[in-house]
Amino acid sequence: IPLRPLIFGDNRRLQSPSERSDQAYKKHFSSRRSFLQNFGCFYAPETMPREIHFVFPRHVSEHIAELFAKECCAMIEKLTKFKVEPIVSFYDLYDLMTSELSSNYDPGMVVFAFDDIDSLTYFNIRFELKDWQLKRLTTHELGRNYKGYKEYKDGNSRNGDRGLRNWEAFVEQNVFDIIQQMGCLPYMIEQKLNYDMQLVIDVSEK
């Protein structure tokens, strides 16, 4: 499929691949990430939330929770040019937290960490917060990525800076989802598509 040029923040233009080859297309997709990091989103709405709720089960370390929330908000600010503040909360039962959010706050953006024990939890959180912009993540993934990051910071890593890179990628992938939940457009296709339909496949992490 011929790829069109893309426009990022500050009207920065990413050219189409110079040739139709695996290598050229891989480079193009890699460049999308670097353009977004360097120039920010093509569009971020003035009405996007300026506060983001981050909620975690009580057993999650306060340090990990605040670090994750802080780094997410710093990256969101870089991509959107709007300053956002984290509101970090902890809960004992997830349904009590969804009730508290619904009762005490106007619907906004919430990043909801939960223990992936009951398969219904994932869907129940969405149902209870149907008026909210919602990003869900599991405490298992949060803890796994932080463990490698901490080993790197403590100088105990056996894999060089892999722990740091995995943590940064984890934050980044969550942020990319969050900004789209808030109505941001990471980039815009420059010209009219030369095909009738575009199929996007959401694949697993592996």
C-alpha positions in Angstrom: 0.0 0.0 0.0 1.5 3.4 -0.9 1.9 5.5 2.2 1.0 9.2 2.1 3.1 12.0 3.7 2.1 12.9 7.3 1.9 16.2 9.1 2.8 16.5 12.8 3.0 19.4 15.2 4.4 22.7 13.8 3.3 21.5 10.3 6.4 19.2 10.2 6.1 16.9 7.2 7.2 13.2 7.2 7.8 12.2 3.6 6.5 9.0 2.1 8.9 6.1 2.0 11.3 6.5 -0.9 10.7 3.0 -2.1 8.3 0.1 -1.5 10.5 -2.2 0.5 10.4 -3.7 4.0 13.4 -1.6 5.1 11.9 1.6 3.8 8.5 1.0 5.4 10.1 0.0 8.8 12.1 3.3 8.7 9.0 5.2 7.9 7.0 3.8 10.9 10.0 4.4 13.2 10.1 8.0 12.0 6.5 8.5 13.0 7.5 7.9 16.6 10.5 10.2 16.4 8.5 13.0 14.7 5.8 12.7 17.3 8.4 12.9 20.1 10.2 15.9 18.6 7.4 18.0 17.2 4.3 16.9 19.1 0.8 16.2 18.0 -0.7 17.7 14.9 -3.8 18.7 16.9 -4.6 18.9 20.6 -8.1 20.4 21.5 -8.2 23.5 23.7 -10.8 21.7 25.8 -8.7 18.6 26.6 -8.6 17.8 30.4 -5.9 19.7 32.3 -6.1 17.2 35.2 -5.8 13.4 34.8 -6.8 11.0 37.5 -4.5 8.1 38.2 -6.0 5.5 40.5 -4.2 2.4 41.9 -4.9 -0.5 44.2 -3.8 0.2 47.8 -0.9 -2.3 47.6 0.8 -0.4 44.8 3.8 1.6 46.1 3.1 5.4 46.4 6.5 6.0 44.8 5.7 3.9 41.7 2.3 5.4 41.3 3.5 9.0 41.5 6.5 8.3 39.3 4.3 6.8 36.6 1.7 9.6 36.8 4.4 12.3 36.8 6.2 10.9 33.8 3.0 10.4 31.8 1.9 13.9 32.4 5.3 15.3 31.5 5.2 13.5 28.2 1.6 14.5 27.5 2.7 18.1 28.0 5.5 17.7 25.6 3.2 16.2 22.9 0.3 18.6 23.3 1.9 21.8 24.6 -0.7 21.9 27.3 0.3 21.5 31.0 -1.6 18.7 32.8 -1.6 17.8 36.4 -1.9 14.3 37.9 -4.4 13.5 40.7 -3.2 10.2 42.3 -5.6 8.1 44.4 -5.6 4.7 45.9 -8.4 2.3 46.5 -9.2 -1.0 48.3 -12.1 -2.1 46.0 -12.2 -1.0 42.4 -16.0 -0.6 42.4 -15.8 1.8 45.3 -13.3 3.9 43.3 -15.5 4.0 40.2 -18.4 5.1 42.5 -16.2 7.8 44.1 -15.1 9.2 40.7 -18.6 9.2 39.4 -20.0 10.9 42.5 -17.4 13.4 43.3 -15.9 14.5 40.0 -17.1 15.6 36.6 -16.3 13.1 33.9 -12.8 13.5 32.6 -9.7 11.5 31.9 -8.8 8.6 34.3 -5.9 6.1 34.1 -7.2 3.1 36.1 -4.7 0.5 37.3 -6.3 -2.8 38.5 -5.3 -6.3 39.5 -6.0 -8.6 36.6 -7.6 -11.4 38.6 -11.2 -11.5 37.5 -11.7 -11.2 33.8 -14.9 -9.2 34.4 -13.0 -6.4 36.1 -11.7 -5.0 32.8 -15.3 -4.6 31.4 -16.9 -3.5 34.7 -14.6 -0.6 35.0 -15.6 0.6 31.5 -19.2 0.1 32.3 -19.1 2.0 35.6 -17.1 4.9 34.0 -19.0 5.0 30.7 -19.0 8.8 30.6 -15.2 9.0 31.3 -12.2 8.9 29.0 -10.6 5.8 30.3 -7.2 4.1 30.0 -6.9 0.8 31.8 -3.6 -1.0 32.8 -2.8 -3.9 35.0 -0.7 -3.7 38.1 1.2 -6.7 36.8 2.5 -4.8 33.8 3.2 -1.7 35.9 5.2 -3.7 38.4 7.1 -5.8 35.8 8.3 -2.7 34.0 9.1 -0.8 37.1 11.2 -3.7 38.4 13.5 -3.6 35.4 13.7 0.2 35.7 14.6 0.0 39.4 17.3 -2.6 38.8 18.8 -0.2 36.2 18.7 2.7 38.6 20.2 0.7 41.4 23.0 -0.6 39.1 21.9 -4.2 39.4 20.8 -4.7 35.9 22.2 -7.6 33.9 20.8 -6.3 30.7 22.5 -2.9 30.4 19.9 -0.1 30.0 17.2 -2.5 28.8 15.2 -1.9 32.0 15.2 1.9 31.4 14.2 1.5 27.8 11.4 -0.9 28.7 10.1 1.5 31.3 10.2 4.5 29.0 8.4 2.5 26.3 5.8 1.4 28.8 5.1 5.1 29.7 5.1 6.1 26.1 2.7 3.5 24.9 0.2 4.4 27.7 0.6 8.1 26.8 -0.1 7.5 23.1 -3.4 5.9 24.1 -4.2 8.6 26.7 -3.8 11.5 24.2 -6.1 9.9 21.7 -8.7 9.3 24.4 -8.5 13.0 25.0 -9.2 13.9 21.4 -5.7 14.6 20.2 -4.6 13.7 16.7 -0.9 12.5 16.7 -0.6 13.2 12.9 -2.7 14.0 9.8 -2.5 12.4 6.4 -1.5 15.2 4.1 -3.4 14.3 1.0 -6.5 12.4 0.1 -6.2 8.7 0.4 -5.8 6.9 -2.9 -7.8 3.9 -1.7 -11.3 3.5 -0.4 -10.7 2.0 3.0 -8.1 1.7 5.6 -7.9 -1.4 7.9 -6.2 -1.0 11.3 -5.3 -4.1 13.2 -4.7 -3.8 17.0 -2.1 -6.4 17.8 -0.9 -7.7 21.2 2.3 -6.6 22.8 4.2 -9.6 21.6 
